[in-house]
Amino acid sequence: MLKSVIWASMLDYPGKVCTTLFFDGCNFGCEYCQNKDIKKAQAIDFEKEIFPKLLERKPFISHIILSGGECTIDGQFQKILDTLYQNGFHVGLHTNGYETEILEKNKDKISYIGMDIKNDLENYDEITQRNIKIENIKNSIDFIIQNIPEYEFRTTVYPKYVDTENCVKIAKYLGEHYAKKYVIQQYKRVEGIAVIPFSEEKMNEILKQCNQYVKTESRGWKM
Ligand code: SF4
């Protein structure tokens, strides 16, 4: 369900001011998930509460991000995406990339994708707490590189499962597949979880190593 909105965000669509819509469901079970609070929120009616305002603001904000949770598995996803596209908005997604077919089917309607790569491709099950069909992740990576005008792949460096070696494996994989951009994000502490983020020094070292294989940027810590 659609549960939350940020009307003007500078952070979610690279280089653009956008409106970001958050859906509450997800097909993964990451323990560091920041979106647990979204589930508790009241559902929002897109047609009555959101769309009229988006149209009013369109002269100023024409970029929309569908985020989550995992937006692609939501029952309203297709209808909302179609409505936005038909009304001339530029639509981007934040996704875990597991629903490759949904991405493929909507290729012409999506102008940006930020895809989370949770861990290297041999170590996806533990961090997501799911039995992952890794082909879906590989196929989505290839699909995005070949079809989506603007994209980024990003990994949250959650020290319990993700260390230098894992990020370097991801960077190598992306480099071998000619990806343009990889981002490593600092894990932000979540209430009730004792895992401590890596130091800035360690994050800088990971960044340096990843940059040997693919253009890698940092997010969430000071360089
Ligand atoms: S994929 Fe994202 S939304 Fe889903 S459980 Fe993991 S962190 Fe949360």
Residues whose N, C-alpha, C, O or C-beta is under 5 A from the ligand:
A	BS01	SF4	C26 F28 G29 C30 C33 Q34 N35 G68 G69 E70 N96
